[in-house]
Amino acid sequence: MNLFAQNIKSKDNYTYQVREEEGDLNNDGKMDRITVKMDTVNETRPLKLQIFLSQPNGKKLTLAVSSTKIIEPQYPVENQGKFNGYQIPSFFIEKGILTMWSEIEGGNITYDFKYRNGNFELIKVKKLTNNATKGYIDENTIFTETNFNLISGLRTETDELSGSKKILNKRKKTVLIRPLPKIQDFKFSDKKLY
């Protein structure tokens, strides 16, 4: 009996570009670029973040990071083919910081990554959530703002009643995470950690 094995190369189907942003991420005065592309062949519609950095010769951008774990697929397997309910995250580049803004259940979350020591490290997380249960916000809705500076380790949570500037409760604690999380290791499910 003769057996033949075929070496099948997995084709990259991340062909539909959803997001693109340019700015200086590595502080060399040249434009860098991030892209988010969707795999339209895979029924879960996974997304890939890619970060391209400028090079000293200035002629070409080079791929520095590629991640398919940081953004949740549009139709996750665990949803049995149903839409995840969230927009594709937005990305911004300002003053050397790569910011990712995402919707989460009951609010939104913002992650700031900074290029340091050859990696994009998570340096700050800001989360805004509310306890609305009826699908709408009323005068009894409590908003919770969480600010987590991963460099200092200071994590602050502030509760306010809807329409009021009065602080109901403020909690502070120090949580040191070392080493700082790298963007290529970051998973969309990590939002529960912050």
C-alpha positions as CSV (number, residue, x, y, z in Angstrom):
1,M,0.0,0.0,0.0
2,N,1.3,3.4,-0.9
3,L,0.4,6.5,1.0
4,F,0.8,10.0,-0.2
5,A,0.6,13.1,2.0
6,Q,-0.3,16.4,0.5
7,N,1.2,19.5,2.0
8,I,-1.7,21.9,2.0
9,K,-0.7,25.5,2.6
10,S,-3.3,27.5,4.5
11,K,-4.4,30.5,2.4
12,D,-4.7,33.8,4.1
13,N,-8.2,35.0,3.5
14,Y,-8.0,38.3,5.4
15,T,-8.7,40.3,2.2
16,Y,-11.4,42.8,3.2
17,Q,-9.9,45.9,4.8
18,V,-12.1,47.3,7.5
19,R,-9.9,49.9,9.2
20,E,-6.7,51.8,8.4
21,E,-5.0,54.4,10.5
22,E,-1.7,56.2,10.1
23,G,0.5,58.0,12.6
24,D,4.0,57.9,14.1
25,L,4.1,54.9,16.5
26,N,7.9,54.4,16.9
27,N,8.7,58.2,17.4
28,D,10.9,58.4,14.3
29,G,9.0,61.2,12.7
30,K,7.7,59.0,9.9
31,M,4.2,57.6,9.3
32,D,3.4,54.1,10.4
33,R,0.2,52.2,9.6
34,I,-2.2,49.9,11.2
35,T,-4.8,47.9,9.3
36,V,-7.7,45.6,10.3
37,K,-8.7,43.0,7.8
38,M,-11.6,40.5,7.8
39,D,-11.6,37.0,6.6
40,T,-14.8,36.9,4.5
41,V,-14.4,33.2,3.7
42,N,-14.5,31.9,7.3
43,E,-18.1,32.0,8.5
44,T,-17.1,33.4,11.9
45,R,-15.7,36.5,10.1
46,P,-12.5,36.7,12.1
47,L,-10.4,39.9,12.1
48,K,-6.7,40.5,11.9
49,L,-4.8,43.6,13.2
50,Q,-1.5,44.4,11.5
51,I,1.0,47.1,12.5
52,F,3.5,48.3,10.0
53,L,6.4,50.4,11.1
54,S,8.6,52.8,9.1
55,Q,12.2,51.8,8.6
56,P,15.4,54.0,8.9
57,N,15.7,54.1,5.0
58,G,12.2,55.5,4.9
59,K,11.2,53.7,1.8
60,K,9.1,50.8,3.0
61,L,6.9,49.9,5.9
62,T,7.6,46.6,7.6
63,L,5.2,44.3,9.4
64,A,5.9,44.5,13.1
65,V,2.9,42.8,14.6
66,S,0.1,40.6,13.3
67,S,-2.7,39.4,15.6
68,T,-5.9,37.5,15.1
69,K,-6.6,37.2,18.9
70,I,-7.1,40.9,19.8
71,I,-10.5,41.4,18.0
72,E,-13.5,39.1,18.6
73,P,-14.9,37.5,15.4
74,Q,-18.1,39.0,14.2
75,Y,-19.9,35.6,14.4
76,P,-18.1,33.7,17.2
77,V,-18.4,29.9,17.3
78,E,-19.9,30.1,20.8
79,N,-22.8,32.2,19.5
80,Q,-23.8,29.4,17.1
81,G,-23.7,31.6,14.0
82,K,-25.2,34.7,15.6
83,F,-23.7,38.2,15.4
84,N,-21.6,39.2,18.5
85,G,-23.6,42.4,18.8
86,Y,-20.5,44.8,18.7
87,Q,-19.0,47.1,16.2
88,I,-15.5,46.3,14.9
89,P,-13.1,48.2,17.2
90,S,-11.8,51.6,16.2
91,F,-8.1,52.5,16.3
92,F,-6.4,55.9,16.7
93,I,-2.8,57.0,16.7
94,E,-1.9,60.1,18.7
95,K,1.4,61.2,20.3
96,G,2.9,57.8,19.7
97,I,0.1,55.9,21.4
98,L,-2.0,53.3,19.6
99,T,-5.6,53.4,21.1
100,M,-8.2,50.7,20.5
101,W,-11.8,51.6,21.4
102,S,-14.2,48.7,21.7
103,E,-17.8,48.2,22.7
104,I,-18.4,45.8,25.6
105,E,-21.6,44.6,27.4
106,G,-23.1,47.7,29.0
107,G,-20.5,50.2,27.8
108,N,-17.1,50.5,26.1
109,I,-13.4,50.0,26.8
110,T,-10.3,51.8,25.6
111,Y,-6.8,50.3,25.5
112,D,-3.6,52.4,25.1
113,F,-0.5,50.6,23.7
114,K,2.9,52.2,23.5
115,Y,5.9,51.0,21.5
116,R,8.6,50.3,24.0
117,N,11.6,48.0,23.9
118,G,10.6,46.6,20.5
119,N,7.0,45.7,21.6
120,F,3.6,47.4,21.8
121,E,2.9,47.2,25.6
122,L,-0.5,47.9,27.2
123,I,0.0,51.0,29.4
124,K,-3.6,52.2,30.1
125,V,-7.2,50.9,30.2
126,K,-10.3,53.0,30.5
127,K,-13.7,51.3,30.9
128,L,-17.1,52.9,31.1
129,T,-20.0,50.7,32.0
130,N,-23.6,51.1,33.4
131,N,-26.0,48.9,35.2
132,A,-29.0,49.6,33.0
133,T,-31.1,46.4,32.9
134,K,-34.1,47.4,30.8
135,G,-32.2,48.3,27.7
136,Y,-32.3,52.0,28.3
137,I,-30.7,54.5,30.7
138,D,-32.9,56.2,33.3
139,E,-32.3,58.4,36.4
140,N,-31.5,55.3,38.5
141,T,-28.7,54.1,36.2
142,I,-25.3,54.0,37.7
143,F,-22.2,54.6,35.5
144,T,-18.9,53.1,36.6
145,E,-15.7,54.5,35.1
146,T,-12.6,52.5,35.6
147,N,-9.1,53.9,34.9
148,F,-6.2,51.6,35.1
149,N,-2.6,52.9,34.6
150,L,-0.6,49.7,34.1
151,I,2.7,51.5,34.5
152,S,2.0,52.8,38.0
153,G,-0.4,50.0,38.8
154,L,-3.1,52.4,40.1
155,R,-6.7,51.2,39.3
156,T,-9.5,53.6,40.2
157,E,-13.3,52.9,39.9
158,T,-15.7,55.8,40.2
159,D,-19.6,55.3,40.4
160,E,-21.9,58.2,39.5
161,L,-25.7,58.3,39.2
162,S,-27.0,59.1,35.7
163,G,-27.4,62.9,35.1
164,S,-25.5,63.7,38.3
165,K,-21.9,64.9,38.8
166,K,-22.0,63.6,42.4
167,I,-19.7,60.7,43.0
168,L,-21.5,57.8,44.8
169,N,-18.4,55.7,45.4
170,K,-14.7,55.7,44.6
171,R,-12.4,52.7,44.9
172,K,-8.7,52.7,44.5
173,K,-6.2,49.9,44.5
174,T,-2.8,49.1,43.2
175,V,-2.5,46.1,40.9
176,L,1.0,45.5,39.4
177,I,1.1,43.5,36.2
178,R,4.7,42.7,35.1
179,P,5.7,42.3,32.4
180,L,3.3,44.6,30.8
181,P,1.0,42.8,28.4
182,K,2.1,42.8,24.7
183,I,-0.3,43.5,21.9
184,Q,0.5,40.2,20.1
185,D,-0.4,38.2,23.3
186,F,-3.5,40.2,24.0
187,K,-6.9,38.4,23.5
188,F,-10.3,40.1,23.2
189,S,-11.5,38.0,26.2
190,D,-8.8,39.8,28.3
191,K,-11.3,42.7,28.7
192,K,-12.6,40.8,31.7
193,L,-9.2,41.2,33.5
194,Y,-9.5,45.0,33.6
